[in-house]
Amino acid sequence: MRTDTFRFADTEGRDIFVYKWASDQENSEWRSRPKGVVQIAHGMAETAARYERLARVLTEAGYIVYANDHRGHGNTARSADELMVIGENGFERMTEAMSLLTDQIAAEHTGLPVFLFGHSMGSFLAQQYMYRYGNKLQGVILSGTSGRQGPLLGLGIRIAESLCARKGAEHRSELLMGLSLGGYNRVFRPNRTAFDWLSRDEAEVDKYVQDPLCGALPTAGFFRDMFHCLQDIHRWTHMERIPKELPVYIFAGERDPVGRQGKGIKQLVDMYRKLGLRDVAWTLYPGGRHEMLNEINRDEVMRHVVEWFDRKLPPSGEETSE
């Protein structure tokens, strides 16, 4: 597999770092040309580099893969001090940047279908993308996601806005971290690390803990914008704009606290079906936690991802268009 990197400017002129993974042509099994392109949106407090293993599987299956580090993350953040600092309306700017990257992909790979894969925070960005720019896509996979949040979301917004007003948007908040993710590890006691909820594979959890670009404490501004995003993406007036023909596949671990142990997944599936989306599929993996791509059955999970993409390709010889 060949790895290339580049940067592009988002709508505010911020440089966004991007990985591009493609087959090494000397070892390629492709008979003519790539099947399509998969664009990945990574999760909160991690980096796009963690999706290299999935990219290897996808490139071997005939896809080209792009994944950008969102603002405040990975190599898009210019220093450790900028990790989780996303600026005003950061979640909207992240989704806009994803759309700009899609446009670059479409220009470079004319006629190839483009799929979007979003995990966790990236899945919520992808949900926003679906009603803003859904006509650019051949299909969407949402991993480690959830549906409408409960009444505590409004409280979180008020606390985050108050902290931003009193201490500044770049104040790093243990309080908001505790309110949003603080309970995720409790159901997996006794805890070995603060991130046992990510996976049953201890080696994968340790990789996350030891990565200096992962696990940074988010800012009050980050939480404010994330909470507003979680509220906005499930407004009926927004969801109604999702193209009804857009295929969606949702998967999660059965014990994933983000998806409320499957309840949030089932709720989201029901919402999409009530909206009239014609192609919605979902899988809950027994015993799985939050990062199914890093779980003990990850080979099975990635095989299912490839199979779903393959099934959603346009008929042979037919090109996609907006």
Phi and psi in degrees as GROMACS dihedral restraints (atoms count N, CA, C in turn):
[ dihedral_restraints ]
;  ai    aj    ak    al  type     phi  dphi    fc
    3     4     5     6     1   -98.3    20    10
    4     5     6     7     1   134.8    20    10
    6     7     8     9     1  -114.4    20    10
    7     8     9    10     1   125.7    20    10
    9    10    11    12     1  -123.5    20    10
   10    11    12    13     1   156.0    20    10
   12    13    14    15     1  -133.4    20    10
   13    14    15    16     1   153.4    20    10
   15    16    17    18     1  -158.5    20    10
   16    17    18    19     1   174.4    20    10
   18    19    20    21     1  -129.0    20    10
   19    20    21    22     1   152.3    20    10
   21    22    23    24     1  -141.4    20    10
   22    23    24    25     1   160.1    20    10
   24    25    26    27     1   -91.4    20    10
   25    26    27    28     1   133.9    20    10
   27    28    29    30     1   -83.1    20    10
   28    29    30    31     1  -170.6    20    10
   30    31    32    33     1   -66.7    20    10
   31    32    33    34     1   -16.6    20    10
   33    34    35    36     1  -106.4    20    10
   34    35    36    37     1     9.2    20    10
   36    37    38    39     1    82.8    20    10
   37    38    39    40     1     8.5    20    10
   39    40    41    42     1   -80.0    20    10
   40    41    42    43     1   133.2    20    10
   42    43    44    45     1   -73.3    20    10
   43    44    45    46     1   125.4    20    10
   45    46    47    48     1  -107.4    20    10
   46    47    48    49     1   125.0    20    10
   48    49    50    51     1   -86.3    20    10
   49    50    51    52     1   135.9    20    10
   51    52    53    54     1  -132.8    20    10
   52    53    54    55     1   137.7    20    10
   54    55    56    57     1   -98.0    20    10
   55    56    57    58     1   140.7    20    10
   57    58    59    60     1  -125.6    20    10
   58    59    60    61     1   123.6    20    10
   60    61    62    63     1  -115.0    20    10
   61    62    63    64     1   131.5    20    10
   63    64    65    66     1  -143.0    20    10
   64    65    66    67     1   163.5    20    10
   66    67    68    69     1   -65.2    20    10
   67    68    69    70     1   141.5    20    10
   69    70    71    72     1   -72.4    20    10
   70    71    72    73     1   112.3    20    10
   72    73    74    75     1   -58.6    20    10
   73    74    75    76     1   -29.5    20    10
   75    76    77    78     1   -66.3    20    10
   76    77    78    79     1   -28.1    20    10
   78    79    80    81     1  -111.4    20    10
   79    80    81    82     1    12.9    20    10
   81    82    83    84     1   -72.7    20    10
   82    83    84    85     1   143.0    20    10
   84    85    86    87     1   -97.3    20    10
   85    86    87    88     1     1.7    20    10
   87    88    89    90     1   -65.7    20    10
   88    89    90    91     1   136.6    20    10
   90    91    92    93     1   -90.4    20    10
   91    92    93    94     1   -28.4    20    10
   93    94    95    96     1  -137.5    20    10
   94    95    96    97     1   -67.5    20    10
   96    97    98    99     1  -149.4    20    10
   97    98    99   100     1   168.4    20    10
   99   100   101   102     1   -58.4    20    10
  100   101   102   103     1   152.5    20    10
  102   103   104   105     1   -73.9    20    10
  103   104   105   106     1   -38.8    20    10
  105   106   107   108     1  -179.5    20    10
  106   107   108   109     1  -172.8    20    10
  108   109   110   111     1  -125.3    20    10
  109   110   111   112     1   137.2    20    10
  111   112   113   114     1  -113.3    20    10
  112   113   114   115     1   123.2    20    10
  114   115   116   117     1  -104.0    20    10
  115   116   117   118     1   127.8    20    10
  117   118   119   120     1  -108.3    20    10
  118   119   120   121     1   135.2    20    10
  120   121   122   123     1  -113.9    20    10
  121   122   123   124     1   112.3    20    10
  123   124   125   126     1   -77.5    20    10
  124   125   126   127     1   175.7    20    10
  126   127   128   129     1   -92.9    20    10
  127   128   129   130     1  -176.0    20    10
  129   130   131   132     1   -69.5    20    10
  130   131   132   133     1   136.8    20    10
  132   133   134   135     1    57.1    20    10
  133   134   135   136     1    39.8    20    10
  135   136   137   138     1  -143.5    20    10
  136   137   138   139     1  -167.0    20    10
  138   139   140   141     1  -136.6    20    10
  139   140   141   142     1   160.6    20    10
  141   142   143   144     1   -65.0    20    10
  142   143   144   145     1   -23.0    20    10
  144   145   146   147     1   -60.4    20    10
  145   146   147   148     1   -24.2    20    10
  147   148   149   150     1   -71.8    20    10
  148   149   150   151     1    -4.5    20    10
  150   151   152   153     1  -103.6    20    10
  151   152   153   154     1    15.1    20    10
  153   154   155   156     1   -63.2    20    10
  154   155   156   157     1   -37.7    20    10
  156   157   158   159     1   -64.3    20    10
  157   158   159   160     1   -44.3    20    10
  159   160   161   162     1   -62.9    20    10
  160   161   162   163     1   -40.1    20    10
  162   163   164   165     1   -61.2    20    10
  163   164   165   166     1   -38.1    20    10
  165   166   167   168     1   -62.8    20    10
  166   167   168   169     1   -42.9    20    10
  168   169   170   171     1   -63.7    20    10
  169   170   171   172     1   -43.1    20    10
  171   172   173   174     1   -68.3    20    10
  172   173   174   175     1   -40.9    20    10
  174   175   176   177     1   -67.2    20    10
  175   176   177   178     1   -35.4    20    10
  177   178   179   180     1   -65.3    20    10
  178   179   180   181     1   -26.2    20    10
  180   181   182   183     1   -88.3    20    10
  181   182   183   184     1    -1.7    20    10
  183   184   185   186     1   105.8    20    10
  184   185   186   187     1    15.8    20    10
  186   187   188   189     1  -109.8    20    10
  187   188   189   190     1   152.4    20    10
  189   190   191   192     1   -96.6    20    10
  190   191   192   193     1   143.7    20    10
  192   193   194   195     1  -127.3    20    10
  193   194   195   196     1   133.0    20    10
  195   196   197   198     1  -122.7    20    10
  196   197   198   199     1   142.2    20    10
  198   199   200   201     1  -149.8    20    10
  199   200   201   202     1   122.1    20    10
  201   202   203   204     1   -99.8    20    10
  202   203   204   205     1   149.5    20    10
  204   205   206   207     1   -79.7    20    10
  205   206   207   208     1   120.1    20    10
  207   208   209   210     1   -64.4    20    10
  208   209   210   211     1   159.6    20    10
  210   211   212   213     1   -55.3    20    10
  211   212   213   214     1   139.9    20    10
  213   214   215   216     1    79.6    20    10
  214   215   216   217     1     9.6    20    10
  216   217   218   219     1  -136.4    20    10
  217   218   219   220     1   151.9    20    10
  219   220   221   222     1    50.6    20    10
  220   221   222   223     1  -136.8    20    10
  222   223   224   225     1   -81.5    20    10
  223   224   225   226     1    -5.7    20    10
  225   226   227   228     1   -73.6    20    10
  226   227   228   229     1   -35.0    20    10
  228   229   230   231     1   -71.1    20    10
  229   230   231   232     1   129.2    20    10
  231   232   233   234     1   -80.8    20    10
  232   233   234   235     1   -11.9    20    10
  234   235   236   237     1  -160.6    20    10
  235   236   237   238     1   170.6    20    10
  237   238   239   240     1   -60.8    20    10
  238   239   240   241     1   -32.0    20    10
  240   241   242   243     1   -66.4    20    10
  241   242   243   244     1   -22.7    20    10
  243   244   245   246     1   -91.4    20    10
  244   245   246   247     1    -5.2    20    10
  246   247   248   249     1   -62.1    20    10
  247   248   249   250     1   129.8    20    10
  249   250   251   252     1    71.6    20    10
  250   251   252   253     1    11.0    20    10
  252   253   254   255     1   -98.8    20    10
  253   254   255   256     1   111.1    20    10
  255   256   257   258     1  -115.1    20    10
  256   257   258   259     1    -5.6    20    10
  258   259   260   261     1    79.8    20    10
  259   260   261   262     1   175.8    20    10
  261   262   263   264     1   -63.4    20    10
  262   263   264   265     1   135.8    20    10
  264   265   266   267     1    52.4    20    10
  265   266   267   268     1    42.2    20    10
  267   268   269   270     1   -59.9    20    10
  268   269   270   271     1   -36.0    20    10
  270   271   272   273     1   -70.7    20    10
  271   272   273   274     1   -37.1    20    10
  273   274   275   276     1   -64.6    20    10
  274   275   276   277     1   -40.6    20    10
  276   277   278   279     1   -66.3    20    10
  277   278   279   280     1   -34.8    20    10
  279   280   281   282     1   -63.7    20    10
  280   281   282   283     1   -44.3    20    10
  282   283   284   285     1   -66.2    20    10
  283   284   285   286     1   -39.6    20    10
  285   286   287   288     1   -60.8    20    10
  286   287   288   289     1   -41.3    20    10
  288   289   290   291     1   -63.6    20    10
  289   290   291   292     1   -38.8    20    10
  291   292   293   294     1   -60.5    20    10
  292   293   294   295     1   -40.0    20    10
  294   295   296   297     1   -66.0    20    10
  295   296   297   298     1   -40.1    20    10
  297   298   299   300     1   -62.0    20    10
  298   299   300   301     1   -39.6    20    10
  300   301   302   303     1   -65.2    20    10
  301   302   303   304     1   -41.3    20    10
  303   304   305   306     1   -57.0    20    10
  304   305   306   307     1   -41.9    20    10
  306   307   308   309     1   -62.4    20    10
  307   308   309   310     1   -40.6    20    10
  309   310   311   312     1   -64.7    20    10
  310   311   312   313     1   -41.4    20    10
  312   313   314   315     1   -60.7    20    10
  313   314   315   316     1   -47.4    20    10
  315   316   317   318     1   -62.2    20    10
  316   317   318   319     1   -37.0    20    10
  318   319   320   321     1   -69.6    20    10
  319   320   321   322     1   -35.2    20    10
  321   322   323   324     1   -80.9    20    10
  322   323   324   325     1   -28.1    20    10
  324   325   326   327     1  -125.9    20    10
  325   326   327   328     1    65.7    20    10
  327   328   329   330     1   -56.3    20    10
  328   329   330   331     1   129.0    20    10
  330   331   332   333     1    87.6    20    10
  331   332   333   334     1   -13.2    20    10
  333   334   335   336     1   -81.0    20    10
  334   335   336   337     1   137.8    20    10
  336   337   338   339     1   -68.1    20    10
  337   338   339   340     1   143.6    20    10
  339   340   341   342     1  -115.0    20    10
  340   341   342   343     1   126.8    20    10
  342   343   344   345     1  -108.8    20    10
  343   344   345   346     1   152.4    20    10
  345   346   347   348     1  -116.6    20    10
  346   347   348   349     1   129.8    20    10
  348   349   350   351     1  -118.0    20    10
  349   350   351   352     1   118.8    20    10
  351   352   353   354     1  -122.7    20    10
  352   353   354   355     1   131.9    20    10
  354   355   356   357     1  -114.1    20    10
  355   356   357   358     1   132.8    20    10
  357   358   359   360     1    54.6    20    10
  358   359   360   361     1  -118.4    20    10
  360   361   362   363     1   -53.3    20    10
  361   362   363   364     1   -40.1    20    10
  363   364   365   366     1   -63.0    20    10
  364   365   366   367     1   -27.8    20    10
  366   367   368   369     1   -72.6    20    10
  367   368   369   370     1   -31.7    20    10
  369   370   371   372     1   -74.3    20    10
  370   371   372   373     1   -36.8    20    10
  372   373   374   375     1   -61.8    20    10
  373   374   375   376     1   -40.4    20    10
  375   376   377   378     1   -64.8    20    10
  376   377   378   379     1   -36.9    20    10
  378   379   380   381     1   -63.0    20    10
  379   380   381   382     1   -38.3    20    10
  381   382   383   384     1   -67.1    20    10
  382   383   384   385     1   -42.0    20    10
  384   385   386   387     1   -58.5    20    10
  385   386   387   388     1   -37.8    20    10
  387   388   389   390     1   -59.9    20    10
  388   389   390   391     1   -38.2    20    10
  390   391   392   393     1   -93.6    20    10
  391   392   393   394     1   -10.8    20    10
  393   394   395   396     1   -94.6    20    10
  394   395   396   397     1   -41.3    20    10
  396   397   398   399     1  -134.9    20    10
  397   398   399   400     1    22.6    20    10
  399   400   401   402     1   -57.8    20    10
  400   401   402   403     1   -25.9    20    10
  402   403   404   405     1   -72.3    20    10
  403   404   405   406     1    -4.8    20    10
  405   406   407   408     1   -85.8    20    10
  406   407   408   409     1    -6.9    20    10
  408   409   410   411     1  -114.5    20    10
  409   410   411   412     1   151.9    20    10
  411   412   413   414     1   -90.5    20    10
  412   413   414   415     1   -20.6    20    10
  414   415   416   417     1   176.6    20    10
  415   416   417   418     1   164.6    20    10
  417   418   419   420     1  -135.3    20    10
  418   419   420   421     1   135.2    20    10
  420   421   422   423     1  -113.4    20    10
  421   422   423   424     1   130.0    20    10
  423   424   425   426     1  -112.5    20    10
  424   425   426   427     1   119.7    20    10
  426   427   428   429     1  -114.9    20    10
  427   428   429   430     1   136.5    20    10
  429   430   431   432     1    58.0    20    10
  430   431   432   433     1    44.5    20    10
  432   433   434   435     1  -109.7    20    10
  433   434   435   436     1  -166.7    20    10
  435   436   437   438     1  -166.5    20    10
  436   437   438   439     1   171.6    20    10
  438   439   440   441     1   -96.3    20    10
  439   440   441   442     1  -149.3    20    10
  441   442   443   444     1   -61.4    20    10
  442   443   444   445     1   136.7    20    10
  444   445   446   447     1   -81.7    20    10
  445   446   447   448     1   164.7    20    10
  447   448   449   450     1   -83.8    20    10
  448   449   450   451     1  -173.2    20    10
  450   451   452   453     1   -64.3    20    10
  451   452   453   454     1   -20.6    20    10
  453   454   455   456     1   -68.1    20    10
  454   455   456   457     1   -16.2    20    10
  456   457   458   459     1   -61.4    20    10
  457   458   459   460     1   -42.6    20    10
  459   460   461   462     1   -61.2    20    10
  460   461   462   463     1   -39.6    20    10
  462   463   464   465     1   -63.4    20    10
  463   464   465   466     1   -42.9    20    10
  465   466   467   468     1   -59.7    20    10
  466   467   468   469     1   -40.7    20    10
  468   469   470   471     1   -62.2    20    10
  469   470   471   472     1   -44.8    20    10
  471   472   473   474     1   -64.4    20    10
  472   473   474   475     1   -41.7    20    10
  474   475   476   477     1   -66.6    20    10
  475   476   477   478     1   -43.1    20    10
  477   478   479   480     1   -63.6    20    10
  478   479   480   481     1   -43.0    20    10
  480   481   482   483     1   -66.0    20    10
  481   482   483   484     1   -37.1    20    10
  483   484   485   486     1   -65.3    20    10
  484   485   486   487     1   -43.0    20    10
  486   487   488   489     1   -64.8    20    10
  487   488   489   490     1   -40.0    20    10
  489   490   491   492     1   -61.0    20    10
  490   491   492   493     1   -40.8    20    10
  492   493   494   495     1   -69.1    20    10
  493   494   495   496     1   -38.2    20    10
  495   496   497   498     1   -87.8    20    10
  496   497   498   499     1   -37.8    20    10
  498   499   500   501     1  -119.0    20    10
  499   500   501   502     1    -6.4    20    10
  501   502   503   504     1    98.6    20    10
  502   503   504   505     1   150.6    20    10
  504   505   506   507     1   -65.3    20    10
  505   506   507   508     1   -22.0    20    10
  507   508   509   510     1   -94.3    20    10
  508   509   510   511     1     6.4    20    10
  510   511   512   513     1   -67.3    20    10
  511   512   513   514     1   128.5    20    10
  513   514   515   516     1   -87.3    20    10
  514   515   516   517     1   125.3    20    10
  516   517   518   519     1  -114.2    20    10
  517   518   519   520     1   107.9    20    10
  519   520   521   522     1   -65.9    20    10
  520   521   522   523     1   -34.1    20    10
  522   523   524   525     1   -60.2    20    10
  523   524   525   526     1   -50.7    20    10
  525   526   527   528     1   -69.0    20    10
  526   527   528   529     1   -31.9    20    10
  528   529   530   531     1   -62.9    20    10
  529   530   531   532     1   -43.1    20    10
  531   532   533   534     1   -66.0    20    10
  532   533   534   535     1   -39.5    20    10
  534   535   536   537     1   -67.2    20    10
  535   536   537   538     1   -34.6    20    10
  537   538   539   540     1   -93.1    20    10
  538   539   540   541     1   -48.3    20    10
  540   541   542   543     1  -116.1    20    10
  541   542   543   544     1    -3.4    20    10
  543   544   545   546     1   -59.2    20    10
  544   545   546   547     1   -30.8    20    10
  546   547   548   549     1   -90.1    20    10
  547   548   549   550     1    -3.5    20    10
  549   550   551   552     1   -62.4    20    10
  550   551   552   553     1   -34.8    20    10
  552   553   554   555     1   -84.3    20    10
  553   554   555   556     1   -15.1    20    10
  555   556   557   558     1   -60.8    20    10
  556   557   558   559     1   -38.6    20    10
  558   559   560   561     1   -72.6    20    10
  559   560   561   562     1    -6.0    20    10
  561   562   563   564     1  -110.9    20    10
  562   563   564   565     1    21.4    20    10
  564   565   566   567     1   -66.9    20    10
  565   566   567   568     1   149.6    20    10
  567   568   569   570     1   -70.9    20    10
  568   569   570   571     1   138.1    20    10
  570   571   572   573     1   -88.1    20    10
  571   572   573   574     1   135.9    20    10
  573   574   575   576     1   -87.3    20    10
  574   575   576   577     1   -37.0    20    10
  576   577   578   579     1  -137.8    20    10
  577   578   579   580     1   178.6    20    10
  579   580   581   582     1   -80.0    20    10
  580   581   582   583     1    -3.6    20    10
  582   583   584   585     1  -125.9    20    10
  583   584   585   586     1    29.0    20    10
  585   586   587   588     1   -60.1    20    10
  586   587   588   589     1   -25.1    20    10
  588   589   590   591     1   -68.9    20    10
  589   590   591   592     1   -12.1    20    10
  591   592   593   594     1   -73.4    20    10
  592   593   594   595     1   -41.1    20    10
  594   595   596   597     1  -164.0    20    10
  595   596   597   598     1   154.3    20    10
  597   598   599   600     1   -77.6    20    10
  598   599   600   601     1   -15.0    20    10
  600   601   602   603     1   -84.2    20    10
  601   602   603   604     1   106.0    20    10
  603   604   605   606     1   -62.7    20    10
  604   605   606   607     1   -34.1    20    10
  606   607   608   609     1   -64.2    20    10
  607   608   609   610     1   -37.7    20    10
  609   610   611   612     1   -70.4    20    10
  610   611   612   613     1   -38.4    20    10
  612   613   614   615     1   -62.7    20    10
  613   614   615   616     1   -42.7    20    10
  615   616   617   618     1   -63.4    20    10
  616   617   618   619     1   -37.8    20    10
  618   619   620   621     1   -59.2    20    10
  619   620   621   622     1   -42.3    20    10
  621   622   623   624     1   -63.9    20    10
  622   623   624   625     1   -48.2    20    10
  624   625   626   627     1   -60.1    20    10
  625   626   627   628     1   -37.7    20    10
  627   628   629   630     1   -85.0    20    10
  628   629   630   631     1    -8.8    20    10
  630   631   632   633     1   -80.9    20    10
  631   632   633   634     1   118.7    20    10
  633   634   635   636     1   -65.8    20    10
  634   635   636   637     1   -15.6    20    10
  636   637   638   639     1   -94.9    20    10
  637   638   639   640     1     4.5    20    10
  639   640   641   642     1  -117.6    20    10
  640   641   642   643     1   148.6    20    10
  642   643   644   645     1    82.1    20    10
  643   644   645   646     1    12.3    20    10
  645   646   647   648     1   -64.9    20    10
  646   647   648   649     1   146.3    20    10
  648   649   650   651     1   -72.5    20    10
  649   650   651   652     1   123.2    20    10
  651   652   653   654     1   -69.4    20    10
  652   653   654   655     1   160.5    20    10
  654   655   656   657     1   -88.5    20    10
  655   656   657   658     1   165.4    20    10
  657   658   659   660     1   -61.4    20    10
  658   659   660   661     1   -37.9    20    10
  660   661   662   663     1   -65.1    20    10
  661   662   663   664     1   -36.6    20    10
  663   664   665   666     1   -61.6    20    10
  664   665   666   667     1   -49.9    20    10
  666   667   668   669     1   -63.9    20    10
  667   668   669   670     1   -41.3    20    10
  669   670   671   672     1   -56.1    20    10
  670   671   672   673     1   -48.8    20    10
  672   673   674   675     1   -71.3    20    10
  673   674   675   676     1   -35.5    20    10
  675   676   677   678     1   -65.6    20    10
  676   677   678   679     1   -43.9    20    10
  678   679   680   681     1   -63.3    20    10
  679   680   681   682     1   -40.0    20    10
  681   682   683   684     1   -64.1    20    10
  682   683   684   685     1   -39.1    20    10
  684   685   686   687     1   -62.3    20    10
  685   686   687   688     1   -45.0    20    10
  687   688   689   690     1   -62.2    20    10
  688   689   690   691     1   -31.5    20    10
  690   691   692   693     1   -74.2    20    10
  691   692   693   694     1   -44.0    20    10
  693   694   695   696     1   -70.1    20    10
  694   695   696   697     1   -38.1    20    10
  696   697   698   699     1   -68.0    20    10
  697   698   699   700     1   -16.9    20    10
  699   700   701   702     1  -110.9    20    10
  700   701   702   703     1    14.9    20    10
  702   703   704   705     1   -71.4    20    10
  703   704   705   706     1   131.9    20    10
  705   706   707   708     1   -59.1    20    10
  706   707   708   709     1   -37.2    20    10
  708   709   710   711     1   -65.2    20    10
  709   710   711   712     1   -27.1    20    10
  711   712   713   714     1   -80.6    20    10
  712   713   714   715     1   -47.8    20    10
  714   715   716   717     1   -63.9    20    10
  715   716   717   718     1   -28.4    20    10
  717   718   719   720     1   -61.6    20    10
  718   719   720   721     1   -19.7    20    10
  720   721   722   723     1   -84.9    20    10
  721   722   723   724     1    -5.9    20    10
  723   724   725   726     1   -65.9    20    10
  724   725   726   727     1   129.9    20    10
  726   727   728   729     1   -57.0    20    10
  727   728   729   730     1   127.8    20    10
  729   730   731   732     1   -65.5    20    10
  730   731   732   733     1   -23.5    20    10
  732   733   734   735     1   -89.6    20    10
  733   734   735   736     1    -0.7    20    10
  735   736   737   738     1   -73.4    20    10
  736   737   738   739     1   117.6    20    10
  738   739   740   741     1   -70.9    20    10
  739   740   741   742     1   139.7    20    10
  741   742   743   744     1  -133.4    20    10
  742   743   744   745     1   131.8    20    10
  744   745   746   747     1  -123.6    20    10
  745   746   747   748     1   127.2    20    10
  747   748   749   750     1  -118.2    20    10
  748   749   750   751     1   130.0    20    10
  750   751   752   753     1  -139.6    20    10
  751   752   753   754     1   154.9    20    10
  753   754   755   756     1  -163.5    20    10
  754   755   756   757     1   165.4    20    10
  756   757   758   759     1   -78.6    20    10
  757   758   759   760     1   143.5    20    10
  759   760   761   762     1   -62.4    20    10
  760   761   762   763     1   -22.9    20    10
  762   763   764   765     1  -108.3    20    10
  763   764   765   766     1    17.7    20    10
  765   766   767   768     1   -70.9    20    10
  766   767   768   769     1   119.2    20    10
  768   769   770   771     1   -69.3    20    10
  769   770   771   772     1   -24.9    20    10
  771   772   773   774     1   -63.2    20    10
  772   773   774   775     1   -41.0    20    10
  774   775   776   777     1   -89.4    20    10
  775   776   777   778     1    15.3    20    10
  777   778   779   780     1    52.2    20    10
  778   779   780   781     1    50.2    20    10
  780   781   782   783     1    52.0    20    10
  781   782   783   784     1    41.4    20    10
  783   784   785   786     1    96.6    20    10
  784   785   786   787     1   -22.4    20    10
  786   787   788   789     1   -64.0    20    10
  787   788   789   790     1   -42.1    20    10
  789   790   791   792     1   -67.8    20    10
  790   791   792   793     1   -31.5    20    10
  792   793   794   795     1   -66.6    20    10
  793   794   795   796     1   -49.8    20    10
  795   796   797   798     1   -62.5    20    10
  796   797   798   799     1   -37.5    20    10
  798   799   800   801     1   -62.8    20    10
  799   800   801   802     1   -43.9    20    10
  801   802   803   804     1   -65.3    20    10
  802   803   804   805     1   -42.0    20    10
  804   805   806   807     1   -58.9    20    10
  805   806   807   808     1   -45.8    20    10
  807   808   809   810     1   -61.9    20    10
  808   809   810   811     1   -40.1    20    10
  810   811   812   813     1   -62.1    20    10
  811   812   813   814     1   -46.0    20    10
  813   814   815   816     1   -64.4    20    10
  814   815   816   817     1   -38.3    20    10
  816   817   818   819     1   -70.0    20    10
  817   818   819   820     1   -37.4    20    10
  819   820   821   822     1   -66.2    20    10
  820   821   822   823     1   -28.9    20    10
  822   823   824   825     1   -72.7    20    10
  823   824   825   826     1   -15.5    20    10
  825   826   827   828     1    97.3    20    10
  826   827   828   829     1    11.1    20    10
  828   829   830   831     1   -62.9    20    10
  829   830   831   832     1   130.4    20    10
  831   832   833   834     1   -89.1    20    10
  832   833   834   835     1   -12.9    20    10
  834   835   836   837     1  -139.5    20    10
  835   836   837   838     1    86.8    20    10
  837   838   839   840     1  -124.8    20    10
  838   839   840   841     1   119.6    20    10
  840   841   842   843     1  -124.0    20    10
  841   842   843   844     1   156.3    20    10
  843   844   845   846     1  -153.9    20    10
  844   845   846   847     1   155.0    20    10
  846   847   848   849     1  -140.7    20    10
  847   848   849   850     1   132.7    20    10
  849   850   851   852     1  -111.5    20    10
  850   851   852   853     1   122.4    20    10
  852   853   854   855     1   -91.0    20    10
  853   854   855   856     1   120.0    20    10
  855   856   857   858     1   -56.2    20    10
  856   857   858   859     1   130.6    20    10
  858   859   860   861     1    78.4    20    10
  859   860   861   862     1    -9.2    20    10
  861   862   863   864     1   -70.9    20    10
  862   863   864   865     1   149.0    20    10
  864   865   866   867     1  -103.0    20    10
  865   866   867   868     1  -142.6    20    10
  867   868   869   870     1   -80.2    20    10
  868   869   870   871     1   -42.3    20    10
  870   871   872   873     1  -100.6    20    10
  871   872   873   874     1    85.0    20    10
  873   874   875   876     1   -65.7    20    10
  874   875   876   877     1   -23.1    20    10
  876   877   878   879     1   -72.1    20    10
  877   878   879   880     1   -14.9    20    10
  879   880   881   882     1  -118.4    20    10
  880   881   882   883     1    18.2    20    10
  882   883   884   885     1   -86.1    20    10
  883   884   885   886     1   172.2    20    10
  885   886   887   888     1   -67.8    20    10
  886   887   888   889     1   -19.3    20    10
  888   889   890   891     1  -109.1    20    10
  889   890   891   892     1    32.7    20    10
  891   892   893   894     1   -62.3    20    10
  892   893   894   895     1   -30.7    20    10
  894   895   896   897     1   -63.1    20    10
  895   896   897   898     1   -40.4    20    10
  897   898   899   900     1   -64.6    20    10
  898   899   900   901     1   -44.1    20    10
  900   901   902   903     1   -61.9    20    10
  901   902   903   904     1   -46.8    20    10
  903   904   905   906     1   -67.6    20    10
  904   905   906   907     1   -33.2    20    10
  906   907   908   909     1   -62.8    20    10
  907   908   909   910     1   -41.8    20    10
  909   910   911   912     1   -64.6    20    10
  910   911   912   913     1   -36.5    20    10
  912   913   914   915     1   -61.6    20    10
  913   914   915   916     1   -48.8    20    10
  915   916   917   918     1   -62.0    20    10
  916   917   918   919     1   -43.2    20    10
  918   919   920   921     1   -62.1    20    10
  919   920   921   922     1   -38.9    20    10
  921   922   923   924     1   -66.9    20    10
  922   923   924   925     1   -46.0    20    10
  924   925   926   927     1   -56.9    20    10
  925   926   927   928     1   -44.7    20    10
  927   928   929   930     1   -60.1    20    10
  928   929   930   931     1   -39.3    20    10
  930   931   932   933     1   -69.8    20    10
  931   932   933   934     1   -24.2    20    10
  933   934   935   936     1   -96.9    20    10
  934   935   936   937     1     4.3    20    10
  936   937   938   939     1   -65.7    20    10
  937   938   939   940     1   145.4    20    10
  939   940   941   942     1   -65.2    20    10
  940   941   942   943     1   157.4    20    10
  942   943   944   945     1   -52.3    20    10
  943   944   945   946     1   147.0    20    10
  945   946   947   948     1   -52.2    20    10
  946   947   948   949     1   130.6    20    10
  948   949   950   951     1    89.4    20    10
  949   950   951   952     1    -8.1    20    10
  951   952   953   954     1  -100.2    20    10
  952   953   954   955     1   124.7    20    10
  954   955   956   957     1   -92.5    20    10
  955   956   957   958     1   155.8    20    10
  957   958   959   960     1   -90.1    20    10
  958   959   960   961     1   156.8    20    10
  960   961   962   963     1  -151.6    20    10
  961   962   963   964     1   155.5    20    10
